[in-house]
Amino acid sequence: MSSGYKSAREHLEDELTLVSKLVERQINAHWEAGILPRIKDEFSGTFVSGGEVKSLLKGGQKASDSGTTKLEKLDQQIGTMAKSIEAKLAVNRKAGLPLPFDQLRSSFGLTPTEQRALWVLLAIEVSAHLRQLMRYLVNEASRIHADVGLMEILVYSSEQTRDRMIIERAPDGRLFKHRLLEFIGTQRQIEEAPFLLRPLKVATRV
């Protein structure tokens, strides 16, 4: 039987590890599709090459057999880690010691994708390591904040979750309605920015 978490910090560490694995998975997926430069030098990930443009125009290339195997392994690891986290949280609940995030998601009735979006954004804010990986994944070395596009890549990329993004990232979605997430910038800057490029962050109160 799984043991529970001793602290909220311990839970945070597990969630950061899970987000790191999500980022690793998508970097590998983009490598296989040919739409992200493989790391060769210090300039990798700072510009879009001709080969990547060709792959983008074709909608990406088919993953190699070894690449497919690696992605399947990463998906399995992500699923196992997520189940382990839930099992530990359940132990805390049963002991009458629910952790803060468990209480938050219950209070607002958050879906699994809404929860994952919160963790991705929080991870990028508190982990310099993950912020650097984000910059590489979005091919923009100067990036400071996550945006809607990154949420699409890390949270809503599967066929099962793709349709939920518009609903959950809408202004009347739970995360914005309850002020758990915030767009960054003035109202005009937010409205004028392309939807996928609108920067996001976890609300300070969260």
N, C-alpha and C positions, 0 to 999 in steps of 0.2 A: 504493500500500500504506500502511496506517495505521502510524504510529509508536507506540511504547509510551509508558508513563508514566515521567516522570523521577523521580517521588517518590510516596509514599503520599498526600501532601498534595494533589498534583495529581489523583489518583484521587478523593479525598474531595470536592474542588470539583465534579468532574463529577457525582458521585452526589447532592450537594446540589442541583445544578441540575435533575437529573432528578426529585428529590422535589418541588421547587418546581413543576415542570410537572405532576406528579401532583395536587398540591393545587389548582393553577389549573384543571385539568380537572374536578375534582369540584365546585369552587365553581361553575363554569359549568353543570355538570349539575344542580346543586341550584337554581340560578337558573331554569333552563329548566323544571324540575319544579315550581317555585313553592313549594319547601319551605325556602328560605333567602332572607332579605330582601336585595334589591339595595341597594347602598350609597347612601344618601341623606343621612345625617347621622351624627353621632358615636354615636348610639344604635343604628344598624344593626348587626345581629348580636348584640345583647345580650338580645333577647326574641323570642318567637314571636308574630307578629301574627295577626289573625283570618283574613286571606287565606291565610297559611301553614297555619293549622289546617285550613281547608277543603281545601287541596291535599293535606295529609297524610292526611285522612280519605278522600280519593279515591285515595290511593296515588300522588299526583303527577299533574301534567298533561303532555300531550304537548309535546315540544320543538318550537319554531318551526323553519321551514326554515333560517333563518340560524343558529339555535342548533345545529341538527343538523350543519350544515356546519362550524361552529367546533369542535364536539366531535370530529368526524372529523379535522379538521386537527390538533387537540391529540393525538389518539390516534396519528396518523402521526408527529408530532414525538417523542412518548414512545418509540415503537418504534424510530425512527432513532437517538435518543440512546442507548437501551439497547444496540443493536447496535454502535454506535461504542465504547462502554465495553468491551464484550466483545472487540472486535477489538484494542483497545489492551492489554487484559489478556493476550490470547493472545500478543501480540508479546513481552511481558515474560516469559511462561512459556517461549517458544521460546528466548529469550536466556539462560535459566537464572536469571532474576531475578524470580521471582514475587512479587507484592505481598502484604502481610499478609492482606488480606481474601480474596484468591484462595486462599491456603493454608488459611485458617480454613474457608471453605465446602467445600473439598475434604476436609479432615480430618473434618468432621462430616456430609458428604454432604447439604448443605442444598439444598432445592428452590428454584426461582426465587422463589416467594412467600415462603419463609422468609428468603431473602436480602433481598428488598425490604422485609419487615417490619423487619429489623434496620436497614436504611438509613433508613427513615421515622422510627423511634424515635431513632436517633442524630442525625438531622438536626434534630429538634425540641429535642434537648438542647444542640446546639452552635450553633444559628442562632436568634437573637432574631427575625429576620424571619419564619422559618417557624413559630416558636412563636406569633407574633401571627396569622398566617394560620390556624393550627390553631384558635385561639380563635374566630375569625370563622366558620370552617367548621362547628364544633360548636355555634355559637350560645351560647357561654358565655365572657364576658369575663374571668372570674376563673380560668379553667382553667390549671393549672400543668403537668400531665403528660398524655401521650397515654393512651388506654385501648383496650380491646378493640374498642369501637365504632368508633374512628377507624381501626383496622386493617381493619375490615370495609369502611369507606368507601374507603380508599386502596389496599388490597392485594387484598381479596377481593370486590369489587363485581361482577365480570363473571360470566357464567353458567359460564365455564370454571373459575373459581377459587372460587366461592361455597362449594362443598361441602368445600373443603380447610380452611376456617377452624376448624371444630370440632376437626378432627384435629390441626392444627398449633398451635392455641392451648390444647390440653389439657395438663394437668400432666405427662403422660407423652410429650408431643411432644418432638421433638429440641431445640427452643430452650429449653425449661424443663428437660428431663432433663439436658442438658449445661451448664446454668446460663449460657446466653447471654443470656436475658431473665429479668427478675424482676418479680413483682407488687410493688406498693408498699403498705406498711401492715402491721399485725399480721395474724396468721393469721385471727383472728376478723373483722377489718375486711374482709379479702379474701373470706372465705366468705359474709359477710352482704351484700356489695355485689352488685347485679345483674350478671350476667356481662358485659354490654357496657360497664358503667361501671367495671370493675376497672382501675385505673391500672397502666401498664406502663412499664418503662424498660430500657435496655440494661444488662447487668451491668457493674459498674465494671471488672472484670478485662478485659472485651472492649475 
